[in-house]
Amino acid sequence: MREQGGGPAAAVYWFDGDPRWRPPQQVTPLTAQVEADVCIVGGGFTGLWSALHIKRLAPRTEVVLLEREFCGAGAAGRNGGW
């Protein structure tokens, strides 16, 4: 098991191929309580599209999206085995 905040599990090749891409800034862990109507865990395709869809349907809904690494760092950014 990887340590928390230890970086992506493997290279995300589509990021590496873009000369404009820069590694995300180090973000501090969530330490305070956050109020939200919806909490989405994971910034892959499903999490991001869910957040967008909820905000389009109900713009006043408070949506929080939690991601351990950076959006697209997991299977969404690599070959997920499909």
Residue pairs with C-beta under 8 A, 6 or more apart in sequence:
2 9
4 29
4 68
5 26
5 29
7 69
8 69
8 70
8 73
8 77
9 74
10 78
11 78
12 72
12 73
12 77
12 78
13 78
14 77
15 21
15 72
15 77
24 70
30 66
34 64
35 62
36 62
36 63
36 64
37 61
37 62
37 63
38 51
38 54
38 61
38 62
38 63
38 64
39 63
39 64
39 65
39 66
40 47
40 50
40 51
40 63
40 64
40 65
40 66
41 47
41 66
42 65
42 66
42 67
42 74
43 65
43 66
43 67
43 70
43 71
43 72
43 73
43 74
43 76
44 71
44 72
44 74
44 75
44 76
45 76
47 65
47 67
48 65
48 71
51 63
51 65
54 61
54 63
55 61
55 63
67 73
75 81
